[in-house]
């Protein structure tokens, strides 16, 4: 296959608002020995992209400076050490960066086959959220069937994924969201209880729904004042998994409550993790989750799509918090 030497891409011209996202022409990246080169059809838009654009989430030293942590497309070249994929394969992939472009490279073990029955646009909405939810809810959070799970931001990309996965794995699922419409969507996706945080206190509601016991695991991307409230909402031996801090990274908490209830507080970021760590997560998704997607038990919830050149509008959409599900850029 003869490849062009340049590509369309969206770069961050300087730290700032969505307006700093600028269409540019860049050289096509060159894959390493264990990398694949993907011709991107669609790229997911995620909160970390907006943080990087604002100057608050720098890419790793060896990653592309272009935003974009997930994509779907066709493999058009492979490194000398690649054995998992061949030119022509259709994949969706977790990326270290660079997804807002016509071509991108990633390690061969961080790509998965596009699930049967899904479009490329839908497949582009899978990697970042599914990798994040799997590792924090099931690996670090140790959620088991029959336990009670609470996810904040139930209609975000993370939230819609977490509700479906936890429900499919046999947990009782609670979610918070900011409107009646969003709460209804949470229930539609499998939540037993959806709490409008603008109208109700989720600590009181979850305590009442569990006969005063509390929930076993909370997945939180809010932080701030939610941290102390989460600890009050947890049951004995409960776990709190932190993945973002939209409400702030600092809080005053009562550690006596952590001791008394034997609470575990954990958290993680995905992008800086090692190649091997991400490969292990990918393998779990391939074996356990991808069959559920292909069977129609789980599906990405799609909010909206934008052409690549309208990446700024996509960022305005995600930062408005009006979306339900995933936002995707159509690249080619």
Secondary structure, 3 states (H helix, E strand, C coil): CCCCCEEEEEEECCCCCHHHEEEEEEECCCCCCCEEEEEEEEEEECHHHHHHHCCCCCCCCCCCCCCCCEEEEEEEEECCCCCCCCCCCEEEEECCCCCCECEEEEEHHHEEECCCCCCHHHHCCCHHHHHHHHHHHHHHCCCCCCCEEEECCCCCHHHHHHHHHHHHCCCEEEEEECCHHHHHHHHHHCCCEEEECCCCCHHHHHHHHCCCCCEEEEEECCCCCHHHHHHHHEEEEEEEEECCCCCCCCCCCCHHHHHHHCCEEEECCCCCCCHHHHHHHHHHHHHHHHHHHHCCCCCCCEEEEEEHHHHHHHHHHHHHCCCCCEEEEECC
